Amino acid sequence: MNSVLAGSFLTLHYRLAGPDGADIINTFADKAATLSLGTGELAPAMEARLIGLSEGTRATFELAAGEAFGTRNPELLQRVKRAMLDELGDPGERYHPGDVVQFPTPDGQNTYAGVVREVGDEWVLFDFNHPLAGQPVTFEVHLIGVL
């Protein structure tokens, strides 16, 4: 039976749940996921839990607050001027707390997300932390295949 090594290609079912136990990702009721370790598809702390496990293994891991997605960084709360938002997107857009807004990376090749926290007359406060930063998570896995 194959064991997981750094760089392994995996077929697995997995579930990631937040501190309230609610599923964030759950592949158990759907098609199994396929991924390569070390490519950023899973957080490094979750990948580390998989190293050494054998095909067929079922396991559940509790990751402490901040371990899976880092601690919350107050510097990632940023006010963005409404004029800049109008320039980047739709000038008529209305923003509400909880909205997720995609921003282009400087090279224009990718995007990153910010969550609206507050809306002022001339600005919008965005939180660019990962939504699970600073929170404990549960990572459940069933390794189907390891290559």
SVG drawing of the C-alpha trace seen along z (x, -y; Angstrom):
<svg xmlns="http://www.w3.org/2000/svg" viewBox="-26 -60 34 62">
<polyline fill="none" stroke="black" stroke-width="0.4" points="0.0,0.0 1.3,-3.4 1.9,-6.1 1.7,-9.9 5.0,-11.6 5.7,-15.2 4.7,-15.7 2.3,-12.7 -0.7,-12.8 -3.8,-12.0 -7.4,-10.9 -9.4,-11.5 -12.6,-12.6 -12.2,-15.4 -14.2,-17.7 -13.2,-21.0 -15.4,-22.4 -15.2,-25.7 -15.4,-26.2 -19.2,-25.9 -18.9,-22.5 -20.5,-23.7 -19.0,-22.3 -16.9,-24.7 -15.9,-22.0 -17.2,-18.4 -16.5,-16.0 -17.9,-12.9 -21.3,-13.2 -19.8,-14.0 -16.9,-13.1 -13.6,-12.5 -11.0,-15.3 -7.6,-14.8 -4.6,-17.0 -0.9,-17.1 0.8,-17.9 2.9,-21.0 1.0,-22.9 -1.0,-25.0 -4.3,-23.2 -4.4,-22.5 -3.1,-24.6 0.4,-23.4 -0.8,-22.4 -3.4,-20.1 -0.9,-18.7 1.5,-18.0 -1.3,-15.8 -1.4,-13.7 2.3,-12.8 2.9,-9.2 -0.8,-8.1 -1.5,-5.0 -4.1,-4.4 -7.5,-3.6 -6.8,-5.6 -9.7,-7.6 -8.7,-10.3 -10.0,-13.4 -7.6,-16.2 -8.4,-19.2 -6.3,-22.2 -5.9,-24.9 -6.9,-28.5 -4.6,-30.0 -2.8,-26.8 -4.6,-26.1 -5.1,-29.6 -2.8,-31.8 -3.7,-34.4 -5.7,-37.4 -3.6,-40.3 -5.1,-43.7 -3.0,-45.2 -5.2,-43.3 -8.2,-45.5 -8.0,-48.3 -10.1,-51.2 -10.4,-51.5 -11.6,-54.8 -14.9,-54.7 -13.3,-56.5 -10.8,-53.6 -13.6,-51.0 -15.6,-52.9 -12.5,-52.9 -11.9,-49.2 -15.5,-48.1 -19.0,-49.2 -19.5,-52.9 -23.1,-52.1 -22.1,-49.1 -23.6,-49.1 -21.5,-47.4 -22.9,-45.8 -21.2,-44.2 -20.5,-40.6 -20.2,-41.1 -17.1,-39.4 -15.4,-41.5 -12.8,-40.3 -9.8,-42.5 -7.2,-42.1 -3.6,-41.4 -1.2,-44.0 -0.2,-41.9 -3.9,-41.4 -3.4,-37.7 -5.3,-36.6 -7.7,-38.0 -7.9,-38.1 -10.9,-38.6 -11.9,-41.0 -14.9,-40.9 -16.8,-44.2 -16.8,-45.0 -18.0,-48.7 -19.3,-51.1 -18.6,-54.9 -19.6,-57.7 -16.2,-57.9 -14.7,-54.5 -15.3,-50.8 -13.5,-48.9 -12.3,-45.5 -11.0,-42.5 -8.4,-40.7 -7.7,-38.0 -8.6,-34.4 -12.2,-33.9 -10.9,-31.2 -7.8,-33.0 -7.4,-32.8 -10.1,-30.1 -9.8,-26.4 -10.9,-24.0 -11.7,-20.3 -10.1,-18.4 -11.5,-14.9 -10.0,-12.8 -10.4,-9.4 -7.4,-8.6 -8.6,-6.6 -5.4,-6.5 -1.8,-7.7 0.6,-7.9"/>
</svg>
